[in-house]
């Protein structure tokens, strides 16, 4: 078998094992191992209910700050309404942060 035939054989074998899947690029895809795609929990936290009272927001009140860039992508009225609706349907209430040590930061982005 000559070099040409060997090269042709290797090419055919390679094409037989080639994948039909298309390259999606370097997309930021949701990680199924993370809550909401971007929150890593410890094993004992990976459940729907929180058994440890030290791990919940006191009184269900969640202080927050907004990233200045947020208003470029989300109008303030929509954010305020979403927080109000969430508070109406759950035991969580969002309040602007004053001096609280623990709080959430809301920022624009995916995930």
N, CA, C and O atoms as a GROMACS GRO file, in nm:
protein
  444
    1UNK      N    1   0.086  -0.117   0.000
    1UNK     CA    2   0.000   0.000   0.000
    1UNK      C    3   0.090   0.123   0.000
    1UNK      O    4   0.180   0.136   0.083
    2UNK      N    5   0.065   0.213  -0.094
    2UNK     CA    6   0.147   0.332  -0.107
    2UNK      C    7   0.103   0.442  -0.011
    2UNK      O    8   0.003   0.429   0.060
    3UNK      N    9   0.179   0.549  -0.010
    3UNK     CA   10   0.148   0.662   0.079
    3UNK      C   11   0.012   0.723   0.046
    3UNK      O   12  -0.062   0.760   0.137
    4UNK      N   13  -0.020   0.734  -0.079
    4UNK     CA   14  -0.148   0.793  -0.118
    4UNK      C   15  -0.264   0.710  -0.066
    4UNK      O   16  -0.360   0.763  -0.009
    5UNK      N   17  -0.255   0.580  -0.087
    5UNK     CA   18  -0.362   0.492  -0.041
    5UNK      C   19  -0.376   0.496   0.111
    5UNK      O   20  -0.486   0.499   0.165
    6UNK      N   21  -0.260   0.496   0.180
    6UNK     CA   22  -0.261   0.501   0.327
    6UNK      C   23  -0.324   0.632   0.374
    6UNK      O   24  -0.404   0.632   0.467
    7UNK      N   25  -0.287   0.742   0.312
    7UNK     CA   26  -0.344   0.871   0.348
    7UNK      C   27  -0.494   0.874   0.324
    7UNK      O   28  -0.570   0.927   0.405
    8UNK      N   29  -0.536   0.818   0.211
    8UNK     CA   30  -0.678   0.812   0.178
    8UNK      C   31  -0.754   0.725   0.277
    8UNK      O   32  -0.865   0.759   0.318
    9UNK      N   33  -0.694   0.613   0.317
    9UNK     CA   34  -0.756   0.525   0.416
    9UNK      C   35  -0.772   0.596   0.550
    9UNK      O   36  -0.878   0.589   0.612
   10UNK      N   37  -0.668   0.665   0.594
   10UNK     CA   38  -0.675   0.738   0.722
   10UNK      C   39  -0.779   0.850   0.715
   10UNK      O   40  -0.850   0.874   0.813
   11UNK      N   41  -0.789   0.917   0.602
   11UNK     CA   42  -0.889   1.021   0.586
   11UNK      C   43  -1.030   0.962   0.595
   11UNK      O   44  -1.117   1.020   0.661
   12UNK      N   45  -1.052   0.850   0.530
   12UNK     CA   46  -1.185   0.785   0.535
   12UNK      C   47  -1.220   0.740   0.676
   12UNK      O   48  -1.333   0.758   0.721
   13UNK      N   49  -1.122   0.682   0.746
   13UNK     CA   50  -1.147   0.639   0.884
   13UNK      C   51  -1.179   0.760   0.971
   13UNK      O   52  -1.270   0.756   1.053
   14UNK      N   53  -1.104   0.868   0.954
   14UNK     CA   54  -1.130   0.990   1.031
   14UNK      C   55  -1.267   1.047   1.004
   14UNK      O   56  -1.334   1.093   1.097
   15UNK      N   57  -1.310   1.045   0.880
   15UNK     CA   58  -1.443   1.097   0.846
   15UNK      C   59  -1.553   1.009   0.903
   15UNK      O   60  -1.661   1.060   0.936
   16UNK      N   61  -1.528   0.880   0.915
   16UNK     CA   62  -1.629   0.790   0.972
   16UNK      C   63  -1.654   0.822   1.119
   16UNK      O   64  -1.766   0.808   1.168
   17UNK      N   65  -1.550   0.865   1.189
   17UNK     CA   66  -1.562   0.893   1.332
   17UNK      C   67  -1.585   1.040   1.363
   17UNK      O   68  -1.592   1.079   1.479
   18UNK      N   69  -1.598   1.122   1.261
   18UNK     CA   70  -1.620   1.265   1.283
   18UNK      C   71  -1.758   1.289   1.342
   18UNK      O   72  -1.853   1.216   1.312
   19UNK      N   73  -1.769   1.390   1.424
   19UNK     CA   74  -1.895   1.423   1.490
   19UNK      C   75  -1.978   1.515   1.402
   19UNK      O   76  -1.926   1.602   1.333
   20UNK      N   77  -2.111   1.495   1.406
   20UNK     CA   78  -2.202   1.582   1.332
   20UNK      C   79  -2.240   1.706   1.411
   20UNK      O   80  -2.309   1.794   1.358
   21UNK      N   81  -2.198   1.714   1.537
   21UNK     CA   82  -2.236   1.827   1.622
   21UNK      C   83  -2.166   1.954   1.575
   21UNK      O   84  -2.046   1.954   1.545
   22UNK      N   85  -2.241   2.061   1.570
   22UNK     CA   86  -2.186   2.190   1.529
   22UNK      C   87  -2.119   2.258   1.647
   22UNK      O   88  -2.165   2.244   1.761
   23UNK      N   89  -2.014   2.330   1.622
   23UNK     CA   90  -1.945   2.407   1.726
   23UNK      C   91  -2.030   2.529   1.760
   23UNK      O   92  -2.064   2.608   1.671
   24UNK      N   93  -2.065   2.544   1.885
   24UNK     CA   94  -2.152   2.654   1.927
   24UNK      C   95  -2.074   2.779   1.964
   24UNK      O   96  -2.135   2.881   1.996
   25UNK      N   97  -1.945   2.772   1.962
   25UNK     CA   98  -1.865   2.888   2.000
   25UNK      C   99  -1.844   2.891   2.150
   25UNK      O  100  -1.881   2.798   2.221
   26UNK      N  101  -1.786   2.997   2.196
   26UNK     CA  102  -1.759   3.013   2.339
   26UNK      C  103  -1.876   3.084   2.405
   26UNK      O  104  -1.862   3.197   2.452
   27UNK      N  105  -1.991   3.018   2.409
   27UNK     CA  106  -2.109   3.076   2.469
   27UNK      C  107  -2.111   3.050   2.619
   27UNK      O  108  -2.066   2.945   2.665
   28UNK      N  109  -2.161   3.145   2.693
   28UNK     CA  110  -2.180   3.126   2.836
   28UNK      C  111  -2.310   3.050   2.855
   28UNK      O  112  -2.418   3.109   2.856
   29UNK      N  113  -2.300   2.919   2.870
   29UNK     CA  114  -2.419   2.836   2.886
   29UNK      C  115  -2.448   2.816   3.033
   29UNK      O  116  -2.358   2.825   3.116
   30UNK      N  117  -2.572   2.790   3.064
   30UNK     CA  118  -2.610   2.768   3.203
   30UNK      C  119  -2.548   2.640   3.254
   30UNK      O  120  -2.555   2.536   3.188
   31UNK      N  121  -2.489   2.647   3.370
   31UNK     CA  122  -2.426   2.531   3.432
   31UNK      C  123  -2.531   2.458   3.515
   31UNK      O  124  -2.584   2.514   3.610
   32UNK      N  125  -2.562   2.332   3.480
   32UNK     CA  126  -2.667   2.260   3.553
   32UNK      C  127  -2.629   2.229   3.697
   32UNK      O  128  -2.716   2.195   3.778
   33UNK      N  129  -2.500   2.241   3.732
   33UNK     CA  130  -2.457   2.215   3.869
   33UNK      C  131  -2.473   2.337   3.959
   33UNK      O  132  -2.447   2.329   4.079
   34UNK      N  133  -2.516   2.449   3.902
   34UNK     CA  134  -2.531   2.571   3.979
   34UNK      C  135  -2.678   2.609   3.986
   34UNK      O  136  -2.753   2.589   3.891
   35UNK      N  137  -2.719   2.664   4.098
   35UNK     CA  138  -2.857   2.710   4.115
   35UNK      C  139  -2.874   2.837   4.033
   35UNK      O  140  -2.797   2.932   4.048
   36UNK      N  141  -2.973   2.839   3.947
   36UNK     CA  142  -2.995   2.955   3.862
   36UNK      C  143  -2.884   2.977   3.762
   36UNK      O  144  -2.877   3.083   3.700
   37UNK      N  145  -2.798   2.878   3.744
   37UNK     CA  146  -2.690   2.889   3.648
   37UNK      C  147  -2.566   2.957   3.698
   37UNK      O  148  -2.463   2.953   3.631
   38UNK      N  149  -2.572   3.022   3.817
   38UNK     CA  150  -2.454   3.096   3.862
   38UNK      C  151  -2.432   3.096   4.013
   38UNK      O  152  -2.346   3.169   4.061
   39UNK      N  153  -2.505   3.016   4.089
   39UNK     CA  154  -2.490   3.016   4.235
   39UNK      C  155  -2.447   2.877   4.281
   39UNK      O  156  -2.520   2.780   4.261
   40UNK      N  157  -2.330   2.868   4.341
   40UNK     CA  158  -2.278   2.742   4.391
   40UNK      C  159  -2.320   2.722   4.535
   40UNK      O  160  -2.299   2.808   4.620
   41UNK      N  161  -2.381   2.607   4.562
   41UNK     CA  162  -2.424   2.574   4.697
   41UNK      C  163  -2.339   2.460   4.752
   41UNK      O  164  -2.290   2.376   4.676
   42UNK      N  165  -2.323   2.457   4.882
   42UNK     CA  166  -2.260   2.343   4.948
   42UNK      C  167  -2.359   2.227   4.945
   42UNK      O  168  -2.478   2.249   4.927
   43UNK      N  169  -2.310   2.105   4.962
   43UNK     CA  170  -2.396   1.988   4.956
   43UNK      C  171  -2.515   1.997   5.051
   43UNK      O  172  -2.626   1.959   5.014
   44UNK      N  173  -2.492   2.046   5.173
   44UNK     CA  174  -2.600   2.052   5.270
   44UNK      C  175  -2.704   2.159   5.236
   44UNK      O  176  -2.813   2.159   5.292
   45UNK      N  177  -2.672   2.250   5.144
   45UNK     CA  178  -2.765   2.356   5.105
   45UNK      C  179  -2.848   2.318   4.983
   45UNK      O  180  -2.942   2.389   4.947
   46UNK      N  181  -2.815   2.208   4.919
   46UNK     CA  182  -2.877   2.171   4.793
   46UNK      C  183  -3.014   2.106   4.815
   46UNK      O  184  -3.030   1.986   4.799
   47UNK      N  185  -3.110   2.188   4.853
   47UNK     CA  186  -3.247   2.141   4.875
   47UNK      C  187  -3.342   2.259   4.863
   47UNK      O  188  -3.298   2.373   4.854
   48UNK      N  189  -3.470   2.232   4.863
   48UNK     CA  190  -3.569   2.338   4.845
   48UNK      C  191  -3.594   2.418   4.971
   48UNK      O  192  -3.617   2.538   4.964
   49UNK      N  193  -3.589   2.353   5.087
   49UNK     CA  194  -3.617   2.421   5.213
   49UNK      C  195  -3.489   2.437   5.293
   49UNK      O  196  -3.399   2.354   5.284
   50UNK      N  197  -3.481   2.543   5.370
   50UNK     CA  198  -3.364   2.566   5.453
   50UNK      C  199  -3.399   2.526   5.595
   50UNK      O  200  -3.487   2.585   5.658
   51UNK      N  201  -3.328   2.425   5.645
   51UNK     CA  202  -3.357   2.375   5.779
   51UNK      C  203  -3.287   2.457   5.887
   51UNK      O  204  -3.334   2.464   6.000
   52UNK      N  205  -3.175   2.519   5.853
   52UNK     CA  206  -3.096   2.594   5.950
   52UNK      C  207  -3.142   2.740   5.951
   52UNK      O  208  -3.127   2.810   5.852
   53UNK      N  209  -3.197   2.784   6.063
   53UNK     CA  210  -3.251   2.920   6.071
   53UNK      C  211  -3.142   3.027   6.058
   53UNK      O  212  -3.173   3.143   6.030
   54UNK      N  213  -3.016   2.990   6.077
   54UNK     CA  214  -2.907   3.087   6.059
   54UNK      C  215  -2.880   3.116   5.912
   54UNK      O  216  -2.807   3.210   5.879
   55UNK      N  217  -2.940   3.037   5.823
   55UNK     CA  218  -2.913   3.050   5.681
   55UNK      C  219  -3.025   3.123   5.606
   55UNK      O  220  -3.028   3.120   5.483
   56UNK      N  221  -3.116   3.186   5.676
   56UNK     CA  222  -3.225   3.258   5.612
   56UNK      C  223  -3.213   3.407   5.643
   56UNK      O  224  -3.146   3.446   5.739
   57UNK      N  225  -3.276   3.489   5.562
   57UNK     CA  226  -3.276   3.633   5.587
   57UNK      C  227  -3.366   3.660   5.707
   57UNK      O  228  -3.481   3.616   5.708
   58UNK      N  229  -3.317   3.732   5.808
   58UNK     CA  230  -3.398   3.760   5.927
   58UNK      C  231  -3.530   3.829   5.890
   58UNK      O  232  -3.531   3.933   5.825
   59UNK      N  233  -3.639   3.768   5.931
   59UNK     CA  234  -3.770   3.824   5.902
   59UNK      C  235  -3.807   3.821   5.756
   59UNK      O  236  -3.907   3.881   5.716
   60UNK      N  237  -3.728   3.752   5.674
   60UNK     CA  238  -3.756   3.747   5.530
   60UNK      C  239  -3.722   3.877   5.459
   60UNK      O  240  -3.761   3.895   5.344
   61UNK      N  241  -3.651   3.967   5.525
   61UNK     CA  242  -3.616   4.097   5.467
   61UNK      C  243  -3.478   4.088   5.402
   61UNK      O  244  -3.380   4.052   5.468
   62UNK      N  245  -3.470   4.120   5.273
   62UNK     CA  246  -3.346   4.110   5.198
   62UNK      C  247  -3.301   4.250   5.156
   62UNK      O  248  -3.360   4.309   5.065
   63UNK      N  249  -3.198   4.304   5.221
   63UNK     CA  250  -3.144   4.433   5.179
   63UNK      C  251  -3.072   4.418   5.044
   63UNK      O  252  -3.008   4.316   5.019
   64UNK      N  253  -3.082   4.520   4.960
   64UNK     CA  254  -3.017   4.512   4.829
   64UNK      C  255  -2.957   4.646   4.792
   64UNK      O  256  -2.997   4.751   4.842
   65UNK      N  257  -2.859   4.640   4.702
   65UNK     CA  258  -2.805   4.759   4.636
   65UNK      C  259  -2.811   4.731   4.486
   65UNK      O  260  -2.804   4.616   4.443
   66UNK      N  261  -2.826   4.837   4.409
   66UNK     CA  262  -2.831   4.824   4.264
   66UNK      C  263  -2.702   4.874   4.203
   66UNK      O  264  -2.651   4.980   4.240
   67UNK      N  265  -2.648   4.798   4.110
   67UNK     CA  266  -2.534   4.842   4.033
   67UNK      C  267  -2.578   4.959   3.947
   67UNK      O  268  -2.687   4.954   3.888
   68UNK      N  269  -2.497   5.065   3.937
   68UNK     CA  270  -2.536   5.181   3.856
   68UNK      C  271  -2.566   5.145   3.711
   68UNK      O  272  -2.649   5.211   3.647
   69UNK      N  273  -2.503   5.042   3.657
   69UNK     CA  274  -2.526   5.003   3.518
   69UNK      C  275  -2.656   4.929   3.496
   69UNK      O  276  -2.695   4.904   3.382
   70UNK      N  277  -2.725   4.894   3.604
   70UNK     CA  278  -2.849   4.817   3.591
   70UNK      C  279  -2.958   4.895   3.519
   70UNK      O  280  -3.034   4.838   3.441
   71UNK      N  281  -2.966   5.024   3.543
   71UNK     CA  282  -3.074   5.104   3.483
   71UNK      C  283  -3.058   5.118   3.332
   71UNK      O  284  -3.152   5.158   3.264
   72UNK      N  285  -2.941   5.084   3.278
   72UNK     CA  286  -2.922   5.088   3.133
   72UNK      C  287  -2.993   4.970   3.066
   72UNK      O  288  -3.028   4.978   2.948
   73UNK      N  289  -3.014   4.862   3.141
   73UNK     CA  290  -3.077   4.743   3.083
   73UNK      C  291  -3.214   4.712   3.141
   73UNK      O  292  -3.297   4.651   3.074
   74UNK      N  293  -3.239   4.755   3.264
   74UNK     CA  294  -3.368   4.726   3.330
   74UNK      C  295  -3.424   4.857   3.384
   74UNK      O  296  -3.364   4.917   3.474
   75UNK      N  297  -3.537   4.902   3.333
   75UNK     CA  298  -3.598   5.023   3.388
   75UNK      C  299  -3.632   5.006   3.537
   75UNK      O  300  -3.672   4.898   3.580
   76UNK      N  301  -3.615   5.112   3.613
   76UNK     CA  302  -3.638   5.107   3.758
   76UNK      C  303  -3.780   5.059   3.790
   76UNK      O  304  -3.799   4.983   3.886
   77UNK      N  305  -3.878   5.101   3.713
   77UNK     CA  306  -4.017   5.062   3.740
   77UNK      C  307  -4.035   4.911   3.727
   77UNK      O  308  -4.111   4.851   3.804
   78UNK      N  309  -3.967   4.849   3.632
   78UNK     CA  310  -3.979   4.703   3.615
   78UNK      C  311  -3.915   4.631   3.732
   78UNK      O  312  -3.972   4.535   3.784
   79UNK      N  313  -3.799   4.676   3.775
   79UNK     CA  314  -3.732   4.614   3.890
   79UNK      C  315  -3.816   4.629   4.016
   79UNK      O  316  -3.833   4.533   4.092
   80UNK      N  317  -3.867   4.748   4.040
   80UNK     CA  318  -3.950   4.772   4.158
   80UNK      C  319  -4.074   4.684   4.156
   80UNK      O  320  -4.112   4.627   4.258
   81UNK      N  321  -4.139   4.674   4.040
   81UNK     CA  322  -4.259   4.591   4.028
   81UNK      C  323  -4.226   4.443   4.048
   81UNK      O  324  -4.303   4.372   4.113
   82UNK      N  325  -4.114   4.397   3.994
   82UNK     CA  326  -4.074   4.257   4.012
   82UNK      C  327  -4.050   4.225   4.158
   82UNK      O  328  -4.091   4.119   4.206
   83UNK      N  329  -3.985   4.315   4.230
   83UNK     CA  330  -3.961   4.294   4.373
   83UNK      C  331  -4.093   4.294   4.450
   83UNK      O  332  -4.111   4.215   4.543
   84UNK      N  333  -4.183   4.382   4.412
   84UNK     CA  334  -4.312   4.388   4.480
   84UNK      C  335  -4.390   4.258   4.456
   84UNK      O  336  -4.448   4.202   4.549
   85UNK      N  337  -4.392   4.210   4.330
   85UNK     CA  338  -4.462   4.086   4.298
   85UNK      C  339  -4.401   3.967   4.373
   85UNK      O  340  -4.474   3.881   4.423
   86UNK      N  341  -4.270   3.962   4.380
   86UNK     CA  342  -4.202   3.854   4.452
   86UNK      C  343  -4.240   3.858   4.599
   86UNK      O  344  -4.266   3.754   4.660
   87UNK      N  345  -4.241   3.977   4.656
   87UNK     CA  346  -4.280   3.992   4.796
   87UNK      C  347  -4.425   3.958   4.821
   87UNK      O  348  -4.460   3.906   4.927
   88UNK      N  349  -4.510   3.987   4.724
   88UNK     CA  350  -4.652   3.955   4.738
   88UNK      C  351  -4.676   3.804   4.740
   88UNK      O  352  -4.764   3.756   4.812
   89UNK      N  353  -4.598   3.730   4.661
   89UNK     CA  354  -4.622   3.587   4.645
   89UNK      C  355  -4.532   3.498   4.731
   89UNK      O  356  -4.547   3.376   4.729
   90UNK      N  357  -4.440   3.556   4.805
   90UNK     CA  358  -4.349   3.478   4.889
   90UNK      C  359  -4.338   3.545   5.026
   90UNK      O  360  -4.404   3.645   5.053
   91UNK      N  361  -4.253   3.488   5.110
   91UNK     CA  362  -4.230   3.548   5.242
   91UNK      C  363  -4.107   3.640   5.240
   91UNK      O  364  -4.057   3.678   5.346
   92UNK      N  365  -4.059   3.674   5.123
   92UNK     CA  366  -3.939   3.758   5.107
   92UNK      C  367  -3.980   3.901   5.074
   92UNK      O  368  -4.070   3.924   4.993
   93UNK      N  369  -3.913   3.997   5.138
   93UNK     CA  370  -3.937   4.139   5.109
   93UNK      C  371  -3.802   4.205   5.082
   93UNK      O  372  -3.711   4.195   5.164
   94UNK      N  373  -3.790   4.272   4.968
   94UNK     CA  374  -3.668   4.343   4.932
   94UNK      C  375  -3.676   4.486   4.982
   94UNK      O  376  -3.777   4.554   4.964
   95UNK      N  377  -3.568   4.532   5.046
   95UNK     CA  378  -3.560   4.670   5.095
   95UNK      C  379  -3.423   4.726   5.056
   95UNK      O  380  -3.324   4.653   5.056
   96UNK      N  381  -3.415   4.856   5.024
   96UNK     CA  382  -3.285   4.915   4.995
   96UNK      C  383  -3.192   4.902   5.116
   96UNK      O  384  -3.236   4.918   5.230
   97UNK      N  385  -3.066   4.874   5.091
   97UNK     CA  386  -2.968   4.857   5.199
   97UNK      C  387  -2.940   4.991   5.265
   97UNK      O  388  -2.931   5.094   5.199
   98UNK      N  389  -2.928   4.986   5.397
   98UNK     CA  390  -2.884   5.104   5.472
   98UNK      C  391  -2.746   5.073   5.530
   98UNK      O  392  -2.644   5.109   5.472
   99UNK      N  393  -2.743   5.007   5.646
   99UNK     CA  394  -2.615   4.975   5.711
   99UNK      C  395  -2.594   4.825   5.729
   99UNK      O  396  -2.500   4.785   5.798
  100UNK      N  397  -2.679   4.742   5.670
  100UNK     CA  398  -2.670   4.598   5.690
  100UNK      C  399  -2.538   4.542   5.638
  100UNK      O  400  -2.487   4.583   5.534
  101UNK      N  401  -2.483   4.447   5.714
  101UNK     CA  402  -2.359   4.382   5.672
  101UNK      C  403  -2.386   4.282   5.559
  101UNK      O  404  -2.306   4.270   5.466
  102UNK      N  405  -2.497   4.213   5.568
  102UNK     CA  406  -2.534   4.115   5.465
  102UNK      C  407  -2.639   4.175   5.373
  102UNK      O  408  -2.740   4.228   5.419
  103UNK      N  409  -2.615   4.166   5.243
  103UNK     CA  410  -2.707   4.222   5.145
  103UNK      C  411  -2.678   4.158   5.010
  103UNK      O  412  -2.577   4.089   4.993
  104UNK      N  413  -2.767   4.180   4.914
  104UNK     CA  414  -2.742   4.133   4.778
  104UNK      C  415  -2.713   4.252   4.689
  104UNK      O  416  -2.757   4.364   4.716
  105UNK      N  417  -2.639   4.227   4.583
  105UNK     CA  418  -2.608   4.330   4.484
  105UNK      C  419  -2.671   4.286   4.353
  105UNK      O  420  -2.644   4.176   4.305
  106UNK      N  421  -2.756   4.371   4.296
  106UNK     CA  422  -2.823   4.339   4.171
  106UNK      C  423  -2.748   4.410   4.059
  106UNK      O  424  -2.731   4.532   4.061
  107UNK      N  425  -2.702   4.332   3.962
  107UNK     CA  426  -2.621   4.389   3.855
  107UNK      C  427  -2.664   4.331   3.721
  107UNK      O  428  -2.724   4.224   3.716
  108UNK      N  429  -2.636   4.401   3.611
  108UNK     CA  430  -2.676   4.351   3.480
  108UNK      C  431  -2.585   4.237   3.436
  108UNK      O  432  -2.469   4.230   3.475
  109UNK      N  433  -2.639   4.150   3.357
  109UNK     CA  434  -2.560   4.039   3.305
  109UNK      C  435  -2.646   3.917   3.281
  109UNK      O  436  -2.766   3.918   3.306
  110UNK      N  437  -2.583   3.813   3.233
  110UNK     CA  438  -2.653   3.687   3.207
  110UNK      C  439  -2.616   3.587   3.315
  110UNK      O  440  -2.506   3.591   3.372
  111UNK      N  441  -2.712   3.495   3.344
  111UNK     CA  442  -2.683   3.388   3.438
  111UNK      C  443  -2.722   3.417   3.578
  111UNK      O  444  -2.703   3.333   3.666
   0.00000   0.00000   0.00000
